[in-house]
């Protein structure tokens, strides 16, 4: 199953996330299919950049709960 999920980047206590499309069986920071956005919680307000999310959802990718809430906040 293909999931849209967060991939953690950044330093300790300074998180930065890539929003990626990956197989659900791979590890959190493992192999990805495509990077489709970024999320930076350290800025005020948080920065959310999304690209191609609708395309992947139409193709059957399921967003995780955290990504689903980010998509709602970005609209």
C-alpha positions as CSV (number, residue, x, y, z in Angstrom):
1,X,0.0,0.0,0.0
2,X,1.3,3.5,-0.9
3,X,1.2,6.1,1.8
4,X,1.7,9.9,1.9
5,X,3.7,10.5,5.1
6,X,6.3,12.7,6.8
7,X,10.0,12.0,6.6
8,X,12.0,13.7,9.4
9,X,15.0,15.9,8.5
10,X,16.8,18.6,10.4
11,X,18.9,18.7,13.6
12,X,18.0,17.6,17.1
13,X,15.3,19.9,18.5
14,X,15.0,21.6,15.1
15,X,12.7,19.3,13.1
16,X,12.0,19.8,9.4
17,X,9.8,17.4,7.4
18,X,9.6,16.3,3.8
19,X,6.1,15.1,2.8
20,X,6.8,12.0,0.7
21,X,5.0,9.2,-1.1
22,X,6.4,5.8,0.1
23,X,5.5,2.2,0.4
24,X,4.0,1.5,3.8
25,X,6.5,-1.3,4.4
26,X,9.6,0.9,4.2
27,X,11.1,2.6,7.3
28,X,10.2,6.2,8.1
29,X,13.4,7.6,6.5
30,X,13.8,4.8,4.0
31,X,13.3,4.6,0.3
32,X,10.7,7.0,-1.1
33,X,8.7,7.1,-4.4
34,X,8.5,10.9,-4.7
35,X,8.9,14.0,-2.6
36,X,5.7,16.1,-2.8
37,X,6.1,18.8,-0.3
38,X,7.7,20.2,2.9
39,X,6.6,21.1,6.4
40,X,8.6,23.4,8.7
41,X,7.0,23.6,12.2
42,X,9.8,25.9,13.5
43,X,8.6,29.0,11.7
44,X,5.8,31.2,13.0
45,X,3.3,30.4,11.5
46,X,4.3,26.9,10.4
47,X,5.2,26.7,6.7
48,X,3.5,24.0,4.6
49,X,4.3,23.6,0.9
50,X,2.3,20.9,-1.0
51,X,2.7,19.8,-4.7
52,X,1.0,16.9,-6.5
53,X,-1.0,15.8,-3.4
54,X,-4.3,15.6,-5.3
55,X,-2.7,13.5,-8.1
56,X,-1.4,10.9,-5.6
57,X,-4.6,10.8,-3.7
58,X,-6.5,10.2,-7.0
59,X,-4.0,7.4,-7.8
60,X,-4.9,5.7,-4.5
61,X,-2.2,6.8,-2.0
62,X,-3.5,7.1,1.6
63,X,-2.3,10.1,3.7
64,X,-1.4,9.4,7.3
65,X,-3.4,11.2,10.0
66,X,-0.7,13.8,10.5
67,X,-0.4,14.5,6.8
68,X,-4.2,14.6,6.5
69,X,-4.3,17.4,9.1
70,X,-1.5,19.3,7.3
71,X,-3.5,19.1,4.0
72,X,-6.5,20.5,5.8
73,X,-4.5,23.4,7.4
74,X,-2.9,24.2,4.0
75,X,-6.2,24.8,2.3
